[in-house]
Each structure stands twice: as C-alpha cells, then as structure tokens.
Amino acid sequence: MTTTTTPNPAVAADLAPTGVLRASVNLGNPVLAQGTPEAPGGITVDLAREIGARLGLPVELLCFDAARKSFEAMAAGRADLCFLAVDPARETEVAFTAPYVVIEGVYAVPRGSALTTVEEVDAPGVRIGVKKGSAYDLFLSRSLTHATVVRGDEGVDTFRAEGLEAGAGIRQPLTAYAAAHPDVRLIDGRFMEIRQAVGTTVDRRPETVAFLRDTVEELKANGFVTASLRRSGQDTDLLAPPA
C-alpha cells in the first residue's frame, strides 16, 4: 500500500548525497527483518524501499547482525537511513521519527529459578545476559541498580553458556526459545518498551527529518506498516500509536 508523491529533490539530495539511499538493516532482530543479506525482507526493508520510492531514489540495503553495527554504520557515514530503537545514547547521533512499532524487552530465567517478577531480577548477585549494544543493553546498563549486565553476541546464548541468572531479549524470539527449551521460562511482564523508529544523522536538514517523520506517520495510518507486519508473519498489534 503506497501513496504516489512527487519526489522532493532537495530532500533526496540531503538524505542520499551519493544518489543512492543506503539503508542499514538489522537482521539480528527477527521482528524487524528476516532472510539473508542477499535477500532480506520485513518491515524495515519495506520502509526503506518505500522511502526511496517516494524520493525517486534507488535503495541499497546494508545488512548487519546487530543493532550496534547498524548504528555504527550510520554514525560513520556509511548509511543514510537506519531502523533502531529510540534511546538517549543514540539520539546524540541520530534524529529519530516517532516509532512505527513497539516491542517488549523481557527476561528469561532457568525453569527452577526463584525469580518470578521483573522487579526481583534487579538484585545483588543477579547477572543478566544481553546482546551487546542492543536497546535493552543500553536501557539496563543505565537503569539497573543492583544486577549486573553481561554482554555477548546474543543475550540468551550468553545466559546459557555462562550459567547466568537471567537473559534479556525481545519477547517474540525469547518466547520461541523458551518453547524449544523446556528448562527455560519467561518472567511475566516486560522490563521495557522498545520503540523502533526510522532515523538519519542529526546533521540532516530539518526538512529532511520532517519528511521522514511525516512519512512514517502516514504509513502507520494508511495500513502500510500493518500490511508489512502481516506479510512477514509478525503480530500486527506491534503497530505503534500515532505520534
């Protein structure tokens, strides 16, 4: 579901100075992107292509296996567009739209763990495995007062390999992991909302950032985001509310 628009040459030149819209895609978040670097799919891929189409630009998809790598590509000038969770640590470099989807950060613990609530996880002696540089790594690193963050390539793998008390991650893949591993369960509730948004560097023109923000709101309202989520097998309830 797309809307025909007249490309804005000034915005196109500002957002994609090379003449190609380079979009960094995080394949490490299966809610947002699926497939392979050669054939990626999902809501972020659809958004990148729609934004490119509206500006009359070809799109190059730069695929990474972690949000921190996607962010680093953006900050280093190798990408023009990113799809990351809004976080204060990133907002020094990235101008974000409002979120297009909202997902939840949850904890996994051993089946026999005495931990039963989100609040109990933040306790002395509790070690939490996280994916390095993820939104939940950034959030937990500044918000926990007693528990310790242990970083690795994948939070749940670090949790299992190092025998940690908890692992943090996104609800959908952690739910699937717990279903496949009976010795692991999820703690009820969430420790954070992860607000996934479109971003570009903060040095872009205000008109460029406004174009991205307006486009995201339109695509939320006209059913584009919902349809994309459905095509990729994701829960359409993830759609973010209007800004």
C-alpha positions as CSV (number, residue, x, y, z in Angstrom):
1,M,0.0,0.0,0.0
2,T,1.8,3.1,-1.2
3,T,0.9,6.7,-1.9
4,T,2.0,8.4,-5.1
5,T,4.1,11.5,-4.2
6,T,6.2,13.9,-6.2
7,P,9.9,13.4,-5.2
8,N,11.5,16.3,-3.4
9,P,14.9,16.9,-5.0
10,A,16.2,18.9,-2.0
11,V,15.3,16.2,0.5
12,A,16.6,13.5,-1.8
13,A,20.0,15.2,-2.2
14,D,20.3,15.9,1.5
15,L,19.3,12.4,2.7
16,A,21.2,10.5,0.0
17,P,24.2,12.6,-1.2
18,T,25.6,9.7,-3.1
19,G,22.4,9.4,-5.2
20,V,21.6,6.1,-3.6
21,L,19.6,5.7,-0.4
22,R,21.8,3.5,1.8
23,A,19.7,1.9,4.5
24,S,21.2,-0.1,7.4
25,V,19.1,-3.2,8.3
26,N,19.5,-5.2,11.5
27,L,18.9,-8.9,10.7
28,G,19.6,-9.6,14.3
29,N,16.1,-8.5,15.2
30,P,13.7,-11.0,13.6
31,V,10.7,-8.9,14.3
32,L,12.0,-6.2,12.1
33,A,14.0,-8.0,9.4
34,Q,14.2,-11.6,8.2
35,G,16.1,-13.5,5.5
36,T,19.7,-13.2,4.4
37,P,21.9,-10.2,3.5
38,E,21.4,-11.2,-0.2
39,A,17.6,-11.4,0.2
40,P,16.4,-9.5,3.2
41,G,12.7,-8.9,4.0
42,G,10.5,-7.5,6.7
43,I,9.1,-4.2,7.8
44,T,12.4,-2.3,7.8
45,V,13.2,-3.4,4.2
46,D,9.7,-2.4,3.1
47,L,10.1,1.0,4.8
48,A,13.5,1.6,3.2
49,R,12.1,0.8,-0.3
50,E,9.0,3.0,0.2
51,I,11.0,6.0,1.4
52,G,13.4,5.5,-1.6
53,A,10.4,5.3,-4.0
54,R,8.9,8.5,-2.6
55,L,12.2,10.3,-3.2
56,G,12.8,8.7,-6.6
57,L,16.0,7.1,-5.3
58,P,17.5,3.6,-5.8
59,V,17.9,1.8,-2.4
60,E,21.0,-0.1,-1.2
61,L,20.3,-2.4,1.8
62,L,23.3,-2.7,4.2
63,C,22.6,-5.7,6.4
64,F,24.1,-6.3,9.8
65,D,23.6,-8.9,12.6
66,A,23.3,-6.4,15.5
67,A,21.8,-3.0,16.2
68,R,25.1,-1.6,17.3
69,K,26.7,-2.4,13.9
70,S,23.8,-0.7,12.2
71,F,24.2,2.3,14.4
72,E,28.0,2.4,13.8
73,A,27.4,2.4,10.0
74,M,25.1,5.3,10.4
75,A,27.4,7.3,12.7
76,A,30.4,6.7,10.4
77,G,28.5,8.0,7.3
78,R,28.3,4.6,5.6
79,A,24.5,4.6,5.8
80,D,21.9,7.3,5.3
81,L,18.9,5.7,7.0
82,C,18.7,3.4,10.0
83,F,16.0,1.4,11.8
84,L,16.8,1.4,15.5
85,A,15.1,1.7,18.9
86,V,14.9,5.3,20.2
87,D,17.4,5.7,23.0
88,P,19.1,8.7,24.6
89,A,22.6,7.2,23.9
90,R,21.8,7.1,20.2
91,E,20.0,10.5,19.9
92,T,23.3,12.3,20.1
93,E,24.0,10.9,16.6
94,V,20.5,10.0,15.2
95,A,17.4,12.1,14.5
96,F,14.5,9.7,15.0
97,T,10.9,9.6,13.8
98,A,8.2,8.5,16.2
99,P,8.2,4.7,16.5
100,Y,6.4,2.6,13.9
101,V,6.3,-0.5,16.1
102,V,6.7,-1.0,19.8
103,I,8.1,-4.3,21.0
104,E,8.8,-5.6,24.6
105,G,12.0,-6.4,26.4
106,V,11.6,-9.5,28.6
107,Y,13.6,-11.8,30.8
108,A,14.3,-15.5,30.5
109,V,15.4,-17.5,33.6
110,P,16.1,-21.1,34.3
111,R,12.9,-23.1,34.9
112,G,13.7,-23.6,38.6
113,S,14.7,-20.0,39.3
114,A,13.3,-18.3,42.3
115,L,12.9,-15.1,40.3
116,T,9.3,-14.6,39.4
117,T,8.9,-10.8,38.7
118,V,10.7,-8.2,36.7
119,E,11.5,-6.3,39.9
120,E,13.2,-9.3,41.5
121,V,15.7,-9.5,38.7
122,D,17.4,-6.3,39.8
123,A,19.0,-7.8,42.8
124,P,22.6,-8.3,44.1
125,G,24.2,-11.3,42.6
126,V,21.9,-11.5,39.5
127,R,23.8,-11.5,36.2
128,I,21.8,-10.7,33.1
129,G,23.0,-11.8,29.6
130,V,22.3,-9.1,26.9
131,K,23.2,-8.6,23.2
132,K,26.0,-6.0,23.2
133,G,24.8,-2.6,22.1
134,S,21.1,-3.6,21.9
135,A,18.4,-1.2,23.0
136,Y,17.9,-3.3,26.1
137,D,21.6,-3.4,26.8
138,L,21.6,0.4,26.8
139,F,18.5,0.6,28.9
140,L,19.5,-1.9,31.5
141,S,23.0,-0.5,31.8
142,R,21.7,2.8,33.0
143,S,18.6,1.7,34.9
144,L,19.7,-1.4,36.9
145,T,20.8,-0.6,40.5
146,H,21.9,-4.0,41.8
147,A,22.0,-6.6,39.0
148,T,25.0,-6.9,36.6
149,V,24.8,-6.8,32.8
150,V,26.9,-9.4,30.9
151,R,27.3,-8.6,27.2
152,G,27.7,-11.1,24.4
153,D,26.8,-11.6,20.7
154,E,23.4,-12.9,21.8
155,G,21.9,-12.4,25.2
156,V,20.2,-15.8,25.5
157,D,23.4,-17.6,24.3
158,T,25.4,-15.7,26.9
159,F,22.8,-16.5,29.6
160,R,23.0,-20.2,28.8
161,A,26.8,-20.5,28.1
162,E,27.8,-18.7,31.3
163,G,25.1,-20.1,33.6
164,L,23.7,-16.6,34.3
165,E,20.7,-15.9,36.4
166,A,18.7,-14.3,33.6
167,G,18.8,-13.4,29.9
168,A,17.3,-10.3,28.4
169,G,15.8,-10.0,24.9
170,I,12.9,-9.3,22.7
171,R,9.6,-11.0,23.6
172,Q,9.0,-12.8,20.2
173,P,12.3,-14.6,19.8
174,L,12.7,-15.3,23.5
175,T,9.2,-16.8,23.6
176,A,10.2,-19.1,20.7
177,Y,13.4,-20.0,22.5
178,A,11.6,-20.9,25.8
179,A,9.1,-23.0,23.8
180,A,12.0,-25.0,22.3
181,H,13.9,-25.3,25.6
182,P,11.7,-26.6,28.5
183,D,14.4,-25.8,31.1
184,V,13.9,-22.1,30.4
185,R,10.8,-19.9,31.2
186,L,10.0,-16.2,30.7
187,I,9.2,-13.9,33.6
188,D,5.7,-12.4,33.3
189,G,5.6,-8.8,32.2
190,R,8.2,-6.6,30.5
191,F,11.1,-4.6,31.8
192,M,10.9,-2.0,28.9
193,E,9.1,-0.9,25.8
194,I,11.4,-0.9,22.8
195,R,10.3,1.9,20.4
196,Q,11.5,1.1,17.0
197,A,11.9,4.1,14.7
198,V,13.4,5.4,11.5
199,G,16.5,7.6,11.8
200,T,19.1,9.6,10.0
201,T,22.0,11.6,11.2
202,V,21.3,14.7,13.3
203,D,23.1,16.9,10.7
204,R,20.4,16.5,8.1
205,R,18.2,19.5,7.2
206,P,15.1,20.0,9.3
207,E,13.0,19.5,6.1
208,T,14.6,16.1,5.6
209,V,13.8,14.9,9.2
210,A,10.3,16.3,8.8
211,F,9.8,14.3,5.6
212,L,10.8,11.1,7.4
213,R,8.6,11.8,10.4
214,D,5.6,12.7,8.2
215,T,6.1,9.6,6.0
216,V,6.3,7.2,9.0
217,E,3.1,8.7,10.4
218,E,1.3,8.3,7.0
219,L,2.5,4.7,6.6
220,K,1.2,3.9,10.1
221,A,-2.2,5.5,9.4
222,N,-2.8,4.1,5.9
223,G,-2.2,0.5,6.7
224,F,1.3,0.1,5.1
225,V,3.0,-0.9,8.4
226,T,0.2,-3.3,9.4
227,A,0.3,-5.0,6.0
228,S,4.1,-5.3,6.1
229,L,4.0,-6.9,9.5
230,R,1.3,-9.3,8.4
231,R,3.3,-10.3,5.3
232,S,6.4,-11.1,7.4
233,G,4.4,-13.2,9.9
234,Q,4.6,-10.6,12.7
235,D,1.9,-9.6,15.2
236,T,0.1,-6.6,13.8
237,D,-0.6,-5.4,17.3
238,L,3.0,-4.2,17.3
239,L,1.9,-1.2,15.4
240,A,2.9,2.0,17.3
241,P,0.2,4.5,18.2
242,P,0.1,7.8,16.3
243,A,2.7,10.3,17.3
